[in-house]
Amino acid sequence: MKFLAPGILGSLALVAAAHAVWAQDTTSASSATLFSSHDVLELTLEADFHQIRRDRSQDTEYRPGRISWAQPDGSRRSLAVGVKTRGIFRLRRDVCNFPPLRLNFRTRDAAGTVFAGQDKLKLVVHCQDHRDEYEQYVLREYLAYRVYALLTPFSFQVRLARITYVGVTDNDTISKYAFFIEDEDEMARRNGGLILDREGVHQADIDEGQGTFFSVFQYMIGNTDWKVSVLHNVRLVLRDGDPIPVAVAYDLDWSGAVNTEYAEPDRDLGMRSVKQRLFISPCRTEYDLSRVLTLFAENKDTIYRMYSELEGFSETSIRTSLEYFDEFYRVLERPDAVRRVFVRSCPSG
């Protein structure tokens, strides 16, 4: 591992020391209810979506809304929520006619419900109302998060939902799959740490074992749309008492495993297609890689079942997803391919 520069190391040590005090006053159970199950939530979200669809800047305000669902006894429960747009690329009108959302819950009102302990949650939505493949993209990205969370706790938990959106101005409705993403600070607390929101930490400076896993996962799903040093689609977690941060992947829609229509290959890396794979990592030995690759191999059947059994996932999506992963697992089965892909070719990112 490349050692951290003294200035960065000293700063991170101070942050870790501050966290040791901060951690004494926090609890980490707030996400347990929402993310403790993989059952699909059936929800209704009411808001002025005519206005929300027009909110396309980074500083839009929360619009009033209400989320509701059926309880086991047949009654309905509802909560007032704030609804606002978020994101960068998918916020563009020429990309998504239905933009990504963030919901703001009143924590006190949510007590005793599936949203207990939540404050602000990202919601990944269908992007295009009348194109079925975009709903499949939502499910593909959801599954990529699920694979990541299966293999490491240093990951964002997700919860799938089937949401009926009601535009309160004229009662127009549309029902689509979406998924909630765990709050980043809650993810860090769950792992005994906090988010290090600081650029300039390079890939060679992060935890080596988790860094190797991170890079292999990105290779598996065919994702090159990330960069540690500028925190592009990466979150860094600084664990209590440990000055070496851990990288956590998110925002996976430009990966080959999701294969969205709008994703473009990285020409600077010589990529011809987003489905093309490239291992981006500091150089690793076969010994360094063996435990990580074994983890992926041992969980192959579980991963394939996730894709085969997901509600709403089309037969075409199942077939093309598993064929794409077959290519990855064929590499793992051949020592010469492992050396060629992971050992001999290791551009740093």
Summary of the structure (lengths in Angstrom):
residues: 349
radius of gyration: 20.7
end to end distance: 14.0
largest distance: 61.8
contacts: 1060
relative contact order: 0.12
helix: 38%
strand: 20%
